[in-house]
Amino acid sequence: MTKQEKVAFTIKTLDKLYPTIPIPLDHKDPYTLLIAVLLSAQSTDVRVNQITPLLFEKADNPYDMVKLSEDEIREIIKPVGLSPMKSKGIYGLSQILIEKYNGKVPRDIALLEELPAVGHKTASVVVSQAFGIPAFPVDTHIHRLMYRWGFSNGKNVVQTERDAKRLFPEEIWNRLHLQIIWYGREYSPARGWDLEKDIITKTIGRKTVINEYYKNKKSR
C-alpha cells in the first residue's frame, strides 16, 4: 500500500468503528473543559470525571473559582495528582480570564497557551472540542499509534503533530484525534497489546514494530 492508501484505510476503519465519538472528559462549556483537560495531565479521564463534579459543584466558572483559595482547590483535586501545580494553575488562569477576557475562555491557541499550567496539548483540545476549530492534540495514544502505523518517526509529540496534520485532511482532525485515542485504548494499548485484534496495525503497521511484537511473543 502507498502512504495515501494507508491513510485512507485508517480513516475508513476508524469511521466504521467510531461513527459517533464520545468526548472523554465530562464538561458543559469551554471553561469546565479547560479545567478538566488541565486536571487530566498525568492522570486518567475516569479519575478526572470523578473529581470534576466535586469541584464544579463549588465553582464551575472563573468568578466562583477565585472565591476559593488555592488550598481549597488543591484539597478537592488531590486524587488526580500534581495538585499543588494544578491548583495554582486553576486559580491563576481563572483570575486572568476575569481580568483580561470578561470571564470567557479565548478561542485562540496562542492566547490559551499564555494561561498558567496550559500547554499546547491542553490549548489544542480546548479549541478543538469546545469551539470546533481544527486542531490535532497529540496524547500518548496518538503518539504511539502514529509510530506503530509508520506515519511518524515518533521522536517527539511536536513532530508527531506536524506529521499528522500533513497526512490527514484538516476538516477531519477534530473527529480523527478522538477516534485514534479510543482506538489506542481499545485495540492498540501500550501494555497487554494483542496484534490479532489490532486491525489497523496488523494491516498497515511498521514492519519493525510487527516483527518486534512476534519476536517478543515467541520469547515469552
N, C-alpha and C positions, 0 to 999 in steps of 0.2 A: 504493500500500500504506500502511496505517496503521503507526504505530511498532510496535505489538504484532505485526502481521503480519511486519514486517521482522525483529523479534527471533525470532519463531517460525521464519522461513525460515533465518536464520543458524544457529540451534541445530540444525535438521534437516540442513542442509548439512554442518555440522561433524561431526555424529554419523555421517553417511554416510561422510565422508572419513576420519574417525579414530575407528572404533568402539573400538579399544584405543589408549591413548596412552602411548607410552614416556616415562619421566621423563628429561629431557635430561642431568642430572648423575648420574654413577655414584656410588653410596654404598651403605652396608649398614645404617646405623642413623641416628638423629637427629643424633648428633654429627658423623659424617662428612658428612652432608648439610649441616649448618650450615657446616662448614669449606668445602665445595665451593661453596656459594652465596656465601659471603663472598669466595672467590677469583674468582668469576665477574664481579664488578663491573668494568666496562670491559674485559672480556676475552671470549673465546668459550668456549662449552661444550666444544668439541673440544679447545682448548688446556688447559682445566682438567682434562678427563678424561685427558689425557696426563700431567699433573703430580701429580694426587692419589695415584695408586698409589705414586709415589716417596716422597711424604710419609707416606702411611698405612702403608707398609712399616716406617718408623721409629716412627711414632706414630699410632695410629688411635683413641686415647681421651685424655681430658684429662690423666690421670696420666702417661702416657708423653710427651705433648706438652710438659709443663713440665720434663721432664728434658732436653729440647733447649734450646739458647739461642735468643734471638730471631735472632741472626746465622745460626745453623744453619738455622732455618726459612726465613729470607729467601733464603739461598743456594739452597734446594730450589725455592722458589716463584717465583724471579726471572722465569722466562719468561712468567708470567701478568700481569706489570706491577703497578705500585703496591706492590712487595714490601716497602718499609720500613713502610708503614702497615698492610698486611695481616698481616705477621709479628708486628708489635706487637699487633694485634687478636687474632690466633690465640693468642698466648702469654697475653695478658691475660684473654681470656674463658675460657681453659682453667683458669687459676688461680681465677677467680670460680666456675666450675662446681664445682670441688673444694671451695672454702671454703663456698659457700652452698647447693649443690644435690647434695651427695654424688656429684659427677661426672656427674650426669644433666642433660640439656637440658630446661629448663622448657617446659611446653606452652602458656604464656600469652604472647601477642604483646607485651604491655606489659613483662613481665619480660625477654623476649628483647631488646627494644629498649634495655634498660639495659646490655646487654653491649657491650664495646668493639667498634667497627667494624661493629656490627649495626644496620642501618637498618630502616625499616618494611617495605620490599620483602623483604629477607632474612628478617625475622621472619615475614612472611606466607607465604613459600614454605615455611619450615620447619614451621609449624603445619599448613599445608595438605597437604604431601606426606609429612611424617613422622608426623603424628598424625591426619590426616583431618578436621581442624577446618575448617569453611568459612572461606575467605579468598579475596581476589581480588588477588594480587600483580600490579602493572602494570609490565611492562617496555616497552622501546621499540617492540616489535612491537604489543603491545596498545594502547599509546598512539596509535600511527599508525593502526591499523585502526579503533579506536573513532571516530576523527575521520573517516576515509575513509567509514565506514559511516553517518555522521551521528548516531551515538549519543552523542557528547560533543563539546564545542566545542574540545577539545584545548589548553586554556590551560595546564594542568599535570597531572602524574600523580595528584595528590591529587583533583582534580576528576574526572579520568577514572575513578579507582577508585570514587568516590562514584556516578557515573552508571552504571557497570557493575553495581554492587551493587543499584541501584534498578531497573534494567531486567531483570536476569536472576534466575531463581529461585535462592535460596540453596543448595538441595540439589545444583545442578549447577556451582557456582562452581569447585570444585577440578578438575573434569574440563575445564570450559569454558576456563579461563585457559590451560591447556596446549594445548588444541585450537587456540585463537587464535594462540598462539605458533608452533606448527607450520605453521598456515595462512599466517601472515605470512611465514615463511621460504620456504615453497614456492611460494605463489601471489601474494603481495602485498608483495614486498620494497620497501625504500626506493629501492634502485638497481636498474636493469635490470628494471623492472616492466612486465609485459605484461598489460594490462587484459583482453585477449581470454581469457586463461587464468584470470583472477580473477573467478570466477562470482559471488561474493557482492557485491563492489564493483560489478561490472557490473550486477547486478540491483537492488541497493538503495542503491548509493553516493550520497554527497552530490553533487548536481548540479554544484556549483562545482569539485569535485575531478575529476569526469569530464570536464567542459568543458576544464579546465586541461590534463588529460592529452592530449586530442586536439589542443588548440592547440599544445602543445609538440611533439607528434609531427609536426604539419604543418610547423612551423618548422625541423625538423631537415633 
